[in-house]
């Protein structure tokens, strides 16, 4: 087997892996190689742009079969289409549209951790946010434009006051207090403060949590992760009324990993696509390199001083043999970790469907509690947004319509539960908006069972960035690091710098990010 030496090998090209790789190469002159088994980079961050009767991603041109295969590379699939996907693409109905795999919302836009990391690398990506907030009462089929600093039209006076009280309590927390709440679930934290007594306020809080954490059940979500977002809103001076959920113009969120790759390659780093790692080579408790299957299909051993694993937690044993780790740790990860998933629809429109209801189409729109008491982990809450009204993501004069809801990984793999949600939303859409057949060009629903990483059970800490069991082995991604909070693209961007600091003994985390974007304080207290 051929051998080649590198300073650092990164397994996986997600945001955390590419971010850490680019910083290590740019700041410290490390010879870095990033290995990606899929034909495109970005991990779960994948977006597609229609070009005639094909879609493109990361330089690839795909037909309907290729699109389905590409979606599976990022833990996503197609569950429902109008018309069928082959017809949609053959007729060029996606031409000029940009869409994501399973749906992506980038919190805080140009003030986010991700944008600040891209700025630090000299590769900024514009992330425009929503403009306004909308609300739908599905039972009454009423639609509101939510006015800032005014009572919520769908709530009673008591419910509105209780909601404001809850938001003030959460928004006044220090990061130390958020850290202390990391060991308990959101439900317990709310109950201890009497914030579950008013149903209207409680339902509002749950929708906010689902938007930020992709988790609709407060009993399953660590309180600290949710409260961190609520406390940050105060210091970052952003909220859903003023705009805090961002998107990216063509080529969509893929622009983020693509720009990180540019930063890496400019300083001599390499990224190899279609190069799966078969196993991390571990000898005498030390990671020595990786065994890959190269693009010729041959096995090849690559040596490196440092190995960084940018693979979601539940999948690390695909490249790390369990014999190198304590059995109880392996069992914890394989049996008890779980994933928040996203079920999303991408709908192409000719006209603005919100105009007749007096709602700004740039608004982020909530429709909570569409399904209750039917065996889902929590109530099913839906969010909607016309991303193309905020960024160039649709052909001139046309629009998109995004449905998205948070379900667990198990729910997402249950076809009956998925179709129950899809059927509800499609019936509501057709009933609510006029001229369905004339206005709608296509409908594509894509479930993703791992849209937001792998979450530990409440009470467990995230896996450490530096392996305590194997020397020279590190982890990076949106659910690694005991001081990390949050997740998704934002969490991965923080983790990238935390991983570099762990390897190099630096403190780039606090140099690059303001205090509210940094990890939780190291010394945690218990409530």
N, C-alpha and C positions, 0 to 999 in steps of 0.2 A: 504493500500500500504506500502511495506517495504521501509525503509529510511536508507540511508547510507551517511555519511559525507565525503567529500573530500575538499582539499584546492582549487583545480582547476579542472574544467571539460572542456575539449576541444571537441567541436562538429566538427567532420571531421578530417580525418587523412592525409590531404595533407602535402606538404613540410613545409608550414608555421606553421600549427598546430602541427605537430610532432616535428619540430625544437624548437618551443617555449616550448612545453611540456617537452622535454628532458633538456633544459637549466633550466627551473624552478625547475625541480626535482633534477638535478645534482648540481646546484649552490646554491640553496636556500632551499633544503630539503622539497620542497612542495610535498604533496600527490596528484598526478596527475592522472586523468583518461581521456583517449581519447576514444571517441565513434565514430564508423564508421558503417554506414548503409549497405555498400557493404560487400561482403565476402572477399575482399582483401583491403589492405591499399594503400595509395598513391594518392588518388583523381584522378586527370587527368594524373598523372604519372603512367602509367601502361605498362608493357612490358611482352612478352610471349616468352617461349622457347619450341621448338618442341621436344617431347620425343616419338618416335615411331609414333603411330597414334593419339596422344593427344598433347595438349600444357599445359604447367604449368605456374602458376603465384602465387606467395605468398603461396606456398605449395598446391595449388589446381591443380587438373588434370582435364582438360576440353576436351570434344569432340566438334564437330562443333557447336552444339546447345549451349553448355556451353560457347564457345568462343564468339558467338554473344551476349549472355546475358551479359557476362563480359564486352564487349566493350561498351554496353549501360550504364553500371554503371559509365563510365568515358566520357560520352557524345560523343560516337563514334559508327560507324556502318559500315557494309560492303556494298558497292554499286556495285562492279564489281569483278568477279573472272575468271581466266582461269586456269584449269577447274573450276567447281563449288566447293565451299568450302568443301562440304561433301566428294567429291572425293579427293581433295587435302589432307585432313586429313586421310581418310581411307587408302590411298596409302602411307602414311608416308612421303609426300613430304616436310613437314616442319621440319622433324627430324634434329636436330642439329642447326637449325636457331633460332636466337633471333630477335624479331621485336617489335616495339612500337605501341601503339594505336594512330593512326592519325599522327604519325611522331613527333620526338623530336629533337631539336638541343640545345645543352648546350653551350652557349657562354662562352669563355675564359677558358674552361677546368679546369686544375689543378690550375689556377690562379683566378678562379671564386669565387663569394660570397658563392655559394653552397659548393664548396670544402673547403673553409676556415672555414665554419661553421661545416662541418663534421670533419675537423682536430681539431677544438676546442672541439668537443664532443669526440675526441679520436677514431673516426670511419672513417678514410679516404677511399675514393673510387677513383680509378684511372679513369681519364677522358681524354683519348688521343684525340688529335685534328686532323683535316684534314692536309694534306701535299700538299699545292699548290692550285692554283685556275685555273679553266677552264672556257671557254666561248663558247657558241653556238650561231651562227647567224641562226635562224630557217628558215628565208626566203631564204637565200643563201645556207643553210645547210652546213655551214663551222664551224669547231670545232678547237679551239685554246687552247694551254697551255699558260696561261698568265704569262709572265716573269716579275718578280719584277723589278721596276725602269726602265722599258722599255716601249715605247709607246704601247698602246693597238691596236692590229692589225685590229680590226674591226672599229676603230674610225678614223676620219680625224685628221690632226694635230691640227686644231682649236678645235675640240671636245675634244681631249685628254688634251690640255692645259686648257680648261674650266673645265674639270673634276678635274684636279689637283688643280686648283684654288679653286674650291668648297670644295674639301677635306681638303685643307690647312685651309680655313676659319673655317670649322666646327671643325677641329682638334685643333685649337688654342684657343678655348673657355674655359673660366674658368667655374667651377661648378656654380658660382653665375650667370654667363650669361646664362647658361643652365636653371637655375631655373627661371630666368626672362622671358624665352621664354615658360614657361609651360602653360601660359594662351592663347597662339595663336597656330594655326595649322601650320604644316610643310610647306604647300603651301605658306601661307602668309610670313613666315620667309624667304623662298627662294626668293620670288618675291621682297621683300624689299631690297634684296642684289643683285638683277639681276641674280640670279642663275637658272632661268628658261628659259633664252633667248636661250641657246644652247640646242637643243633637245637631242643630244648625251649625254651631261653631265647630263641633267635632268633625262633621262631614267636610267642612271647609279645610280644616287642618289636614285631613287625610288626603284630599285632592292635592294640596300643596306638596305633601310628602311624596305622593306618587309621581308628581312632575319632576321632583328633584332626585329622588332615589330609585325611580322605576319600581316602587314597592308599595302596594296598596293596603297591606295588612300591618298595622302598627305593632302587633305582637311579635313580628318577625324582624323588625328593623331596629338596629342599634340606635339609641336616642342621640348619641353624640354626632353621628354622621348627618342626621337630619337637622339638629339644632345648629350645627356649624354653618349651614347655609342660611338659616334664619338670622343668626347673629351677624353674618357677613353682610347681609343686605343693608344693615345700618351703616357700616363703614364704607362699603363700596358705592352706596347711594344709588342703588338700582332696585327696581321691583317690577312685577309683571305689568303694572299700569304704565310705568315709564318705559318699559322694555328691558327684558333681561334674558330672554331665550333667543339664541342666535342661530343663523344658518350661514352658508357660504355659497356664493355664486358658482356657476360652472367652473371647474368640474365637481363642485360640491365639497363635502367634508374631506374627500380624497386629497384636496389641495394641502391639507395639513401634513400627512406623511410624505407627500411628494416634495414639499419644500424642505422638510427635515432631511430627506435623502440628498437633496441638492447641497445642503450645508455640510453633510458628511462627506460627500464625494469631492467637494471643493478642497478639502484638506487631506485627500488621499484615502479616505475610507471606501469600503466596498459593500455592495448589497447584491446577494445572489438570490434570484427568484428560482422557483421550481427546484429547490435544493433541500430536501428534507433531512433533518438530523435523526439518525437511527438510535443513537445513544450517546450520552455524555460519558467520556472515558474517565473512570475514577479508579485510581490505584493508591492503595495505602491511605484511604480517606482523603485524597487530594484530587481535585478535578484537573486533569491534564490536557484535555482537548475534547473533540467530538468526532464521532464516526458519522459520515454523511453518505448519502447516495447522490453522486454528482449528476449533472445533466446528461451524461452519457450512460447513466444507469449503473455505474460502477461504484463500489464502496471505496471510500477514501478517508484517511485519518488526518485531521487537522489539529495542530497543537496550539495552545495559547496559555498565557499566564493567568488569565481571568476568564471565567465563563459566566455570562449573564443570561438567565432564563427569562424570556418575555412570553411565557406561555401561561394561559389561565390556570389557576391553582389546581382545579380538578383534573387537569390534563398533563401535569408535569411528569407523571410517572410513565408517560409515553416515551420520554427520553431519559428519565432518571430511573434506574432500577431500584425498586423498593427495598432491596436488601441493604442499601446504604443508609437507611433511615429507621428510626424507632417504629415498631409495628403499630403502636397506639397513634402516632402522628399520621402514618399512612392511612389508618382506618378512619381517623377524624376527617381527613380531607376527602377520601373517596366516598364515605358513607354519609357524612353530616353536612358538608358544604352544599350549597344550593345556588341557584341563579335567578335573579329577576330577568324576566323576558319582556319583549315588546311585541305587540301585535299591531301592525300599522297598515293603513291603506294609502295608496297613491292614486289620485283621481285627476284626470286631465279635463279641464273645463274651458269652454269658449267664453263664458260670461261670469260676472261677479255675482255669486248667489247670495251674498250677505247684504247687498245694497238695499233691497226692499225692506229689510229689518232694521235699517239705520245703524248697522254695525260696520265699523271700519275693517275692511278685509285684511288689514295688516295686523289685526288683533290676535293674540293668543286666546283661544276660546275653550272654556271648560263645559263639559256636560257630565256631571257626576251622577253616580248611583243608577246607571241605566239597567243594571241587573243586580238584584239583592236576594240573599237567602236561597241560592240555587246551588250551593255546594262549592262555590269558588272560595279561595282563601279569604278574600274580603269582598266588599262591594266593587263592582266593575265601574270604574270611572273613565270617561273618554275625554281626550283633549283634541282640539282641531286647530289647524293653522294653514293659511295660504302662504307658504314660504316664498313663492315666486313674486308676491307683492312686495317683499322686502329685499330680494336679491334676484339677479338675472338667472332664473332657473326654468323658464318656460318660453316658448316662441312668442314673438311680438304680438301683443293683444290678447294672449291667452293666459290661463291661470292654472294653478294646481290646488288641490284640496287634500289635506293630510288628516286622516284619523289615526290616533295612537292610544293604546292603553297598556298598562302594566299588568302582567300575569306572571305566575311562577313558571319555572322551567317545566314542571310536571303538568301544569295546566296547558302550557303551550304545546305539549306533545299529545294532548287529548283532542282528537279531531272534533268530537261532539261539542266540547266547551268552546273551542275556537270558532266553529261554525255558528254557535249560538250567538256569540258576540257579533260576528260578521253579519248574520241575518238581521239582528236588531238594528245595527247601524245602517245597513242598506235600505231597510224598510223605512227607517226614520228619514234618511236622506231623500228618498223618492217621495215621501209624504209631505216633506217640509218645503222642498225647493221646486219651483215650477219648471216645466220643459225639460224633464230629465233626458229623454231620448235625443232631443235637439242639442242640449248643452254638453252632455257628457261624452267625451271621446274614448275613454277607457277607464277601467277600474282594476287595480292590482293590489291584492292583500298579501302581505308577507309577514308571517310569524318568525320570531327569532327567540330561541330558548335560552340564549346566553348573550343578551344585548348589553348587559351591564356587569360582566365579570362574574366571579364566583364568590358568594358571600359566606362568611363564617357564621356559625350559630351565635346568637346573642350570648355574651359572656366570654366568648373566645376572642383572643387577639388575632389580628392578621399575621400571616407568616412573616418572619423577619426578613429584612433585605439581604443580610449576610447569613448564609446557612450555618447553623451551629453544629451541623453534623458532617459537612463536607467542606474542606478548605478550598479556597479560591472559587467558590460557587456563590453567585449572587442572584437575586430575583428582582424583577422590575415589572410594573404593571399597575392597573387601577385598583388592585386589592392586596398589595404587598406593603409591608412596613407597619410596625406597631404604632408609629406616630401619624400614619396617614389617616385622613378622613375624607369622606366623599367618594367619588368613583367616576367611572366613565373617562372621557377624554380629559376632563379637568383633573381627576385623581391621578391618571397616568402621567400627566405633565408634571405634577408635583413630585410623583415618585421618581421620575427620571433624574431630577436634581438630587433627591434624597439618596438615590442609589450611587450617583457619582460621588457625593460627599462621603458616603460610607466606604467606598473604594479608595478615595484619594485623601481622606482626612481633611476636606475643605468644608466651607459653609456657604456654598453657592445658593442654597435654598433661601437664606436670609438676605443675600446680596441681590438676588433677582426678584424675589417676591415681597410685597408688603406683608405686614404681620398677619393680616386676616387671610392670606393665601398660604401661609406656612402650615406645617404639620402641628398637631396638638402638642402642648407642652409635655416634656418628657416625664415629669413627675406627676402622675395621676393621683387624684384623691378619690375616695369612695364616698358615696352619699350616705 
